[in-house]
Amino acid sequence: MAKLKEAGPKTGWLKKKAYESELARLQTELVKMQYSVKQEGARVVILFEGRDAAGKGGVIKRITEPLNPRGLRLVALNKPSDVERTQWYFQRYVAHLPSAGEIVMFDRSWYNRAVVERVMGFCTDEEYWEFLASCPEFERMLVRSGITLLKYWLSVSDSEQERRFQERASDPLKRWKLSDVDIEAREKWVEFSKAKDIMFQHTDLPQARWHQVEGDDKRRARLNCIRHILSTIPYTDAIPEPIDLTPRPPRDEYYVRPPREAHIIIEDHYAELCAVPEDGEAEAK
């Protein structure tokens, strides 16, 4: 397969055909990686942070689609409970860290405190600065324990973010993506930029770097992020050999299936759409 041309943020949109072809290739590599992680007993944590409507969910979906959910967990926590507010800040995240052979992905993470909570006034100044002091030590502990920690920040331009907000506001199938906090945060673009810059200054560590993904073109963002993950986590092709299935045993001649009327079968509303065309009638494509 020819290497895709590397593109900067001002390059045009990636065509669907090229995107789907490369996505299929990369998703095959993701499957190899997951088998390898399980085989080696590795522990992987991947954090996804970024602007609202930057495409975090789309990236996560394309990563998880081909993978075995028994070796992959997606963590997307709600706001802390009254009990969790009394705990060490990192405590509720520690409970979700991976065991051997497991990949854990955080759709937003402990970095809520550095950006959303800071900008929206959900934490005190003392809690904020304590986080920026504690977070590097916390992440160094994770890495020293043998965890592979990857951190991604998805960026989006203000004009593209506004276009996506308007789309979500008008589309009933996407309106759930637009929370009250999102609507209020929409007015604080510069404040979020400043908070992100300070967060990077304090937490872009040699042991756990921040990797920024340009997200205006969702297709390129997904491919670039997956490709970076694959280039960062060491893996081998550990997919098992094809399984040679033995012939099925002969049917039990003494088994009689209960009558169809004995079961509650939901109505097939779409059977007529699959009707076999009559002779000489072209089948609809």
N, C-alpha and C positions, 0 to 999 in steps of 0.2 A: 504494500500500500504506500502510495506517495505521501511524503511528509506534508502535513498541513502547513500552510504559510503562517508564520508567526505574525500577529497583528497587535497594534497598539490600540489605545482607547478610541481613536478617531476613525478606525477602519470600519467599513460597512458591515451590515449584518451578515452573519454566516448563513449560507443557504441550508435549507432543511435536509436535502439529500446528503450533503457532505457531513452535516451534524449527526444524522442518524447512523451513517456508516461508521464514523469515528466513535460515536457513543457505544455502538455494539462491540467494537474492538476493545475499548477501554473497560467495558463492563465484564468482558471475558477475563481481562487481566485482574479485575477486582475479585472475581471468583477464585482465581489462582492465589491471589494474595490471602484471601480468607482461609483457604485450605492450609496455606503455609503458616499463617498465624496460629491456627489450631495445632498443627503438627509440631511447631516449635515451642508452644506454650507461651507465646508472646502476649503482652498486654498493651492495648492501644487505646488512647483517648484522643478524640478529635473534637475540638471546639469550633462552633460556628457563631460568630458575632457579626454585627454590621448594622448599617442603616435599616430602618423600616422599609419594606418593599424592595430590598436590594437583591432578593432572590435566594435567600438561605434555604427556604423550604424546597425550592426546585432542585438545588444542588443536592440536598440531603436525599430527596426522593430518588434521584438518578443513581446515587451511590447504593441505597438500600434495595432498590428493585431486584437486582439479580442475586442478592446475598441470602444466606441461610439465617433466618431470624433467631435460631437457637444459639448462634455464635455472635450475634450483633444486637445491641440494645440502643434504642434512641431515647434520650432523656430530655424532656421538655417540661420543666417544673413550673407550677403555678406560683403565685406570690406566697411567701412563707406564712405558715400558720402562726397563731399566737404562741404556741409552744416553741416552734422553730425560731421565733424572734428572740427567745431567751437563750438560745444555744450559741456556741461558737459559730461564726458566720459560715465557715467552710464545712460544717458538720453534715448538713443535708446533702452536700455534693459528694462527700467522701463515701456515703452509703451506696453510691452508684458507680464507684470505680470498678474496673474490670478484674475478673479472675483470669487465671492462665488460659490462653487460647481464645480470648474474648476481645471484641472491639466495642467500645462505647462511644457514641456520638452525642454531644450536647448541643441542642438547639437553644442557644443562649445558655449562659453558664454563670460561674461566680463573678464574671465581669459585668453582670448587671449593676453591681455596686459602683463600678468605675464610670459608667456612662448613664444608663437610664435612671438609676436611683439618684445619682449626683445631679443631673440636669432637672429632673422632675421634683427634686426636694424630698425624696423618700428615705434619705438617710441624713444623719448629722455630719457636720464638718469633721468631727472627731472620728466617726465611723469610716468616713471616706478616706482620710489620710492614714488611718490604721490599716485599711485594706491595701492601699498602695505600698505600705511598708511590709505587710505580711505576705502579700500574694507572691512576690518573688521567692521567698523562703519556702512557701507552700509548694510551689511548682518545682523548685530544686529538689525538695524531698521526694516528689512523685518521680522525677527523672532518676534520682539516685536509687530509688526502689526498683528500677527496671522498667518503668512505664514509658512507652513512646508517646510523647505529648505533642500534638500538632494544633496550631491555633490559626484560624482563618478569619479575616475581616473582609466582608463583602461591601464594596463601595458602589454607590450609584449617584449619578448627577442629580442636582436639585430638579431639573426639568423632567428627567425621566421618572424620578420618584413621584413628582406631582402627577404625571400622566398615569402612573400605576394606581395612585390614590384615587384619582377620578374614576378610573375603571372599576376599582373595588367598590366605590361608593354607589355606582350605578348598576352593578351586576349582582343580582341576588345570590348567585352561587359563590361569589367571592367576598360578599359583604362581611362575613364572619372574620375575615382577615384584618378588618379595620376596627380596632378597639378604641375605647374612649381615650386611653393613653396615647395611642397612635395619632389621633386627631389633635390632641393637645400638643404632642411633641412636634407636629407638623409646623408649628409656629416657631420652633427653636432650632433651626438648621445650624446657625453659627455656634450656639451653645453646645450642640452635640459634637460639632467639629473640634471645638476647644477641648472638650472632655476626652475625646478619642486621642487627640494629640498628647495630652498629659498622660493618659493611660499607656500609650506606646512608649513614652519616655521612661516610665517606671517599670514596665513589665516586658519589654522586648529583650529577652534574656539570651545569652549565648546557648543555654541549654534548652530554651523554648522560645524560638523566634516567632514574631508575628508575620504572617504571610497575607498580603492584601490581594484581593481578587477584584478586578474591574467588572462591574456587573450590569452595565447598560445593555449589553447584548447577552441575554440570559443563556443562549446556547454556548457561546464562547466561554462564559463564566463557568458553566458546568463542566465542559471539557477540560479547561485549564486547571480547575481545582482537582478533578479526578486524576488528571495526569500528574499533578504535583504530588498528590498522596502516593501514587504508585512509584514515583521517583524517590520518595523519601523513606518509605517503609521497605526494608529489605525483604524480599520474598523469592521463592522458587516456584516452579510449576508443580504443585503438589496435588493436582486434580487426580483422583484415582483412575485407574485404567477402566475402559468400557466394561460394563457388567454383562457377562454372558448368561442370559436368563434361560433356565431349563424349560422344556415344554410344560404347559399347564397339565395338571392331572386330568384324566378323563372325567367326564360329567358323571355325577351320581344318578344312575338310572332310577333309583328309588325315591329321589327327591322330587316333590311336587310343590311348585311355587303357589303361595296363596293367591286367590283370585284378586285381580286388580281392584275390584270394588271394595276389598277389605281395607284398603289404605286411603288416606286423604292425600290426593295428588293435586297440587296447585294447577290452576288452569294455564294452558300454554296459549298466551295471547299472540304469539309471534309465529305460530306454525305456518300460517298462510303466507308469510314473507319468504318461507323456505320451500314453497310448493314446487314440485317437479314440473317443468314446462311440458305442455303437450307436444306431440310429434309435430315438427315443422315450426315450432314456436321458439324463437331465440330466447335463451335464458338471460334475464336482466343482470347486468354487471353491477 
